[in-house]
Amino acid sequence: ERVKTCEQGRSAAGEPIGTKACSEATWDDLRRHAIFPADRAKRERVRQTTPLGEDLEGWLYLHEGADGTVSEFFFADAAPGSPATLRQSKDGETVLEMVQTQRKITKE
């Protein structure tokens, strides 16, 4: 079984930036991609409101990279698969933020 993901960059005002990029991977590929060393990661149950829904329950993973970058991944129980939100910060400043704005499940 494979999953197809598409990404479209957007400005703070919501305007598209660049071109939409799509890729495919197996669930095992995605699972391996999300393995973090236990001594530099933790997780906790939280609730977040995202464009996918209000007050979503799920897991928040926090990972500190060797370079000091802190990554936060929120996996919503109601939206299995890739994280609903991803934020990376370094020295207290956000350097990357990705938010799923919609999900579409299709059968091919």
Phi and psi in degrees as GROMACS dihedral restraints (atoms count N, CA, C in turn):
[ dihedral_restraints ]
;  ai    aj    ak    al  type     phi  dphi    fc
    3     4     5     6     1  -124.2    20    10
    4     5     6     7     1   157.9    20    10
    6     7     8     9     1  -123.5    20    10
    7     8     9    10     1   139.9    20    10
    9    10    11    12     1  -110.5    20    10
   10    11    12    13     1   129.0    20    10
   12    13    14    15     1  -121.2    20    10
   13    14    15    16     1   144.7    20    10
   15    16    17    18     1  -127.5    20    10
   16    17    18    19     1   141.0    20    10
   18    19    20    21     1  -125.5    20    10
   19    20    21    22     1   141.2    20    10
   21    22    23    24     1  -137.3    20    10
   22    23    24    25     1   115.8    20    10
   24    25    26    27     1   -66.9    20    10
   25    26    27    28     1   147.1    20    10
   27    28    29    30     1  -138.5    20    10
   28    29    30    31     1   146.7    20    10
   30    31    32    33     1   -75.2    20    10
   31    32    33    34     1   172.8    20    10
   33    34    35    36     1   -59.4    20    10
   34    35    36    37     1   -26.8    20    10
   36    37    38    39     1   -84.8    20    10
   37    38    39    40     1    -2.3    20    10
   39    40    41    42     1    90.2    20    10
   40    41    42    43     1     6.3    20    10
   42    43    44    45     1   -80.2    20    10
   43    44    45    46     1   139.0    20    10
   45    46    47    48     1   -60.5    20    10
   46    47    48    49     1   141.5    20    10
   48    49    50    51     1  -122.7    20    10
   49    50    51    52     1   128.8    20    10
   51    52    53    54     1    69.7    20    10
   52    53    54    55     1  -162.1    20    10
   54    55    56    57     1  -107.8    20    10
   55    56    57    58     1   154.5    20    10
   57    58    59    60     1   -69.5    20    10
   58    59    60    61     1   133.5    20    10
   60    61    62    63     1  -120.6    20    10
   61    62    63    64     1   132.0    20    10
   63    64    65    66     1  -120.4    20    10
   64    65    66    67     1   148.9    20    10
   66    67    68    69     1  -148.5    20    10
   67    68    69    70     1   162.0    20    10
   69    70    71    72     1  -123.6    20    10
   70    71    72    73     1   149.3    20    10
   72    73    74    75     1  -154.1    20    10
   73    74    75    76     1   160.4    20    10
   75    76    77    78     1   -84.2    20    10
   76    77    78    79     1   161.1    20    10
   78    79    80    81     1   -62.2    20    10
   79    80    81    82     1   -35.5    20    10
   81    82    83    84     1   -63.9    20    10
   82    83    84    85     1   -39.4    20    10
   84    85    86    87     1   -59.0    20    10
   85    86    87    88     1   -45.5    20    10
   87    88    89    90     1   -65.9    20    10
   88    89    90    91     1   -39.9    20    10
   90    91    92    93     1   -62.9    20    10
   91    92    93    94     1   -45.1    20    10
   93    94    95    96     1   -63.5    20    10
   94    95    96    97     1   -34.7    20    10
   96    97    98    99     1   -63.9    20    10
   97    98    99   100     1   -25.5    20    10
   99   100   101   102     1  -105.8    20    10
  100   101   102   103     1    27.6    20    10
  102   103   104   105     1   -93.4    20    10
  103   104   105   106     1   126.9    20    10
  105   106   107   108     1  -121.0    20    10
  106   107   108   109     1   146.1    20    10
  108   109   110   111     1   -61.4    20    10
  109   110   111   112     1   131.4    20    10
  111   112   113   114     1   -59.7    20    10
  112   113   114   115     1   -31.0    20    10
  114   115   116   117     1   -76.4    20    10
  115   116   117   118     1    -7.7    20    10
  117   118   119   120     1  -124.2    20    10
  118   119   120   121     1    17.5    20    10
  120   121   122   123     1  -140.1    20    10
  121   122   123   124     1   152.1    20    10
  123   124   125   126     1  -148.1    20    10
  124   125   126   127     1   164.5    20    10
  126   127   128   129     1  -142.9    20    10
  127   128   129   130     1   156.0    20    10
  129   130   131   132     1  -152.2    20    10
  130   131   132   133     1   153.8    20    10
  132   133   134   135     1   -79.9    20    10
  133   134   135   136     1   132.0    20    10
  135   136   137   138     1  -143.6    20    10
  136   137   138   139     1   172.2    20    10
  138   139   140   141     1  -122.4    20    10
  139   140   141   142     1   135.8    20    10
  141   142   143   144     1  -138.7    20    10
  142   143   144   145     1   150.3    20    10
  144   145   146   147     1  -103.0    20    10
  145   146   147   148     1   126.1    20    10
  147   148   149   150     1  -133.7    20    10
  148   149   150   151     1   173.9    20    10
  150   151   152   153     1   -59.8    20    10
  151   152   153   154     1   -16.8    20    10
  153   154   155   156     1   -80.7    20    10
  154   155   156   157     1   -14.5    20    10
  156   157   158   159     1   162.6    20    10
  157   158   159   160     1   164.0    20    10
  159   160   161   162     1   -92.5    20    10
  160   161   162   163     1   141.8    20    10
  162   163   164   165     1    53.2    20    10
  163   164   165   166     1    47.5    20    10
  165   166   167   168     1   -75.0    20    10
  166   167   168   169     1   136.0    20    10
  168   169   170   171     1   -94.8    20    10
  169   170   171   172     1   144.4    20    10
  171   172   173   174     1   178.3    20    10
  172   173   174   175     1  -166.1    20    10
  174   175   176   177     1  -103.6    20    10
  175   176   177   178     1   134.0    20    10
  177   178   179   180     1  -108.2    20    10
  178   179   180   181     1   117.9    20    10
  180   181   182   183     1  -101.2    20    10
  181   182   183   184     1   132.8    20    10
  183   184   185   186     1  -116.4    20    10
  184   185   186   187     1   128.3    20    10
  186   187   188   189     1  -132.8    20    10
  187   188   189   190     1   128.2    20    10
  189   190   191   192     1  -103.4    20    10
  190   191   192   193     1   118.3    20    10
  192   193   194   195     1   -75.9    20    10
  193   194   195   196     1   163.9    20    10
  195   196   197   198     1   -59.8    20    10
  196   197   198   199     1   -25.8    20    10
  198   199   200   201     1   -90.3    20    10
  199   200   201   202     1     5.4    20    10
  201   202   203   204     1    91.4    20    10
  202   203   204   205     1    -2.2    20    10
  204   205   206   207     1   -71.4    20    10
  205   206   207   208     1   131.1    20    10
  207   208   209   210     1  -105.1    20    10
  208   209   210   211     1   125.7    20    10
  210   211   212   213     1  -112.7    20    10
  211   212   213   214     1   135.9    20    10
  213   214   215   216     1  -120.2    20    10
  214   215   216   217     1   122.6    20    10
  216   217   218   219     1  -118.4    20    10
  217   218   219   220     1   122.7    20    10
  219   220   221   222     1  -106.9    20    10
  220   221   222   223     1   118.7    20    10
  222   223   224   225     1  -106.8    20    10
  223   224   225   226     1   109.7    20    10
  225   226   227   228     1   -79.7    20    10
  226   227   228   229     1   133.1    20    10
  228   229   230   231     1   -58.2    20    10
  229   230   231   232     1   -36.4    20    10
  231   232   233   234     1   -77.9    20    10
  232   233   234   235     1    -7.3    20    10
  234   235   236   237     1  -135.6    20    10
  235   236   237   238     1    72.2    20    10
  237   238   239   240     1   -62.1    20    10
  238   239   240   241     1   151.3    20    10
  240   241   242   243     1   118.2    20    10
  241   242   243   244     1  -132.7    20    10
  243   244   245   246     1   -68.9    20    10
  244   245   246   247     1   159.9    20    10
  246   247   248   249     1   -64.5    20    10
  247   248   249   250     1   144.4    20    10
  249   250   251   252     1   -71.0    20    10
  250   251   252   253     1   -34.0    20    10
  252   253   254   255     1  -139.1    20    10
  253   254   255   256     1   151.1    20    10
  255   256   257   258     1  -141.8    20    10
  256   257   258   259     1   126.6    20    10
  258   259   260   261     1  -130.3    20    10
  259   260   261   262     1   137.2    20    10
  261   262   263   264     1  -124.7    20    10
  262   263   264   265     1   137.3    20    10
  264   265   266   267     1  -136.0    20    10
  265   266   267   268     1   154.9    20    10
  267   268   269   270     1  -143.0    20    10
  268   269   270   271     1   131.7    20    10
  270   271   272   273     1    53.4    20    10
  271   272   273   274     1    37.2    20    10
  273   274   275   276     1    80.6    20    10
  274   275   276   277     1    -1.6    20    10
  276   277   278   279     1  -107.2    20    10
  277   278   279   280     1   134.2    20    10
  279   280   281   282     1   -69.8    20    10
  280   281   282   283     1   125.8    20    10
  282   283   284   285     1  -109.9    20    10
  283   284   285   286     1   -17.4    20    10
  285   286   287   288     1  -155.0    20    10
  286   287   288   289     1   136.8    20    10
  288   289   290   291     1  -141.6    20    10
  289   290   291   292     1   126.5    20    10
  291   292   293   294     1  -126.3    20    10
  292   293   294   295     1   133.5    20    10
  294   295   296   297     1  -134.6    20    10
  295   296   297   298     1   127.3    20    10
  297   298   299   300     1   -71.6    20    10
  298   299   300   301     1   129.9    20    10
  300   301   302   303     1  -103.3    20    10
  301   302   303   304     1   -19.5    20    10
  303   304   305   306     1  -160.3    20    10
  304   305   306   307     1   159.3    20    10
  306   307   308   309     1  -133.8    20    10
  307   308   309   310     1   141.5    20    10
  309   310   311   312     1  -137.5    20    10
  310   311   312   313     1   123.2    20    10
  312   313   314   315     1  -102.2    20    10
  313   314   315   316     1   124.0    20    10
  315   316   317   318     1  -125.3    20    10
  316   317   318   319     1   154.8    20    10
  318   319   320   321     1  -110.6    20    10
  319   320   321   322     1   129.4    20    10
